[in-house]
Amino acid sequence: MIIIYSEKVKEHFKNPRNMGELEDADAVGEVGNPVCGDIMYIYINVEDNKIIDISFQTYGCGAAIATSSMITELAKGKTLEEAMNITREDVAESLDGLPPIKMHCSNLAADGLHKAIENYKKKFQM
């Protein structure tokens, strides 16, 4: 099976944005897919209810890395509420689409962001 990716997916895979662990993260969202084996960690720093810094660590395929990179770009500078409204479809559309067999990767990226925000709210009792 040949999988064809958009130029944006390839660009975010080859040159991921905001990659690496945030040592002083306010919260972390960890998600995984047992079927494909992808694991993502989304790290956030929040100030005045806005995501001021965000990064990721992803162990998975090229699409998983690209969606992790894209979610960081979509969420940075947004309020927690705005970031919670970023959908799986938003991630895929921002990458000019994903092959159907790789759509679960965008699910992980959005879910990881949402989990990080939920963990932040629990930690700081919001």
JOVEN-V803130 format. One record per pair of residues at least 4 apart in sequence whose ideal C-beta (glycine too) atoms are under 8 Angstrom apart, sorted by the first residue. I is the first residue (numbers start at 1). J is the second residue. Records with the same first field share a line. If there is no record, write none. Layout:
BEGIN
I->J  J
END
This chain:
BEGIN
1->101
3->99  101  102
4->99
5->9  10  13  62  63  66  98  99  102
6->10  95  96  97  98
7->11  96
8->12  66  70  94  95  96
9->13  62  63  66  95  96  98
10->14  62  66
11->15
12->16  17  65  66  67  69  70  95
13->62  63  65  66  69
16->56  65  66  68  69
17->69  72  73
18->54  55  56  69  72  73  76
19->55  56  57  68  69
20->55  56  57
21->25  41  43  55  57
22->43  44  45  53  54  55
24->45
25->43  44  45  55
26->44  45  46  120  123  124
27->43  44  46  116  117  119  120  123
28->41  42  43  44  116  119
29->40  41  42  44  111  112  113  114  115  116  117  118  119
30->39  40  41  112  115
31->39  40  42  108  111  112  115
32->37  38  39  40  108
33->37  38  104  108
35->104
36->60  61  104
37->59  60
38->58  59  60  61  64  104  105  108
39->58  59  60
40->56  57  58  59  60  64  68  108  109  112
41->56  57  58  112
42->54  55  56  68  71  72  109  112  113  115  116
43->54  55  56  57  116
44->51  53  54  75  113  116  117  120
45->51  52  53  54
46->50  51  52  80  120
47->52
49->79  80  81
50->77  78  79  80
51->75  76  77  78  79  80  83
52->76  77
53->76
54->72  75  76
55->72
56->68  69  71  72  112
58->64  65  68
60->64  65  105  108
61->65  102  105
62->66
63->67  98  99  102  105  106
64->68  105  108  109
65->69
66->70  95  105
67->71  91  92  95  98  105  106  108  109
68->72  108  109  112
69->73
70->74  91  94  95  109
71->75  86  91  109  110  112  113
72->76
73->94
74->78  83  86  90  91  94
75->83  86  113
78->82  83  86
79->83
80->84  117  120  121  126
81->85
82->86
83->113  117
84->114  117
86->90  91  110  113
87->91  110
88->92  103  106  107  109  110  111
89->93  106
90->94  110
91->95  106  109  110
92->97  98  103  106
93->97
95->106
98->102  103  105  106
99->103
102->106
103->107
104->108
105->109
106->110
107->111
108->112
109->113
110->114
111->115
112->116
113->117
114->118
115->119
116->120
117->121
118->122
119->123
120->124  126
121->125  126
END
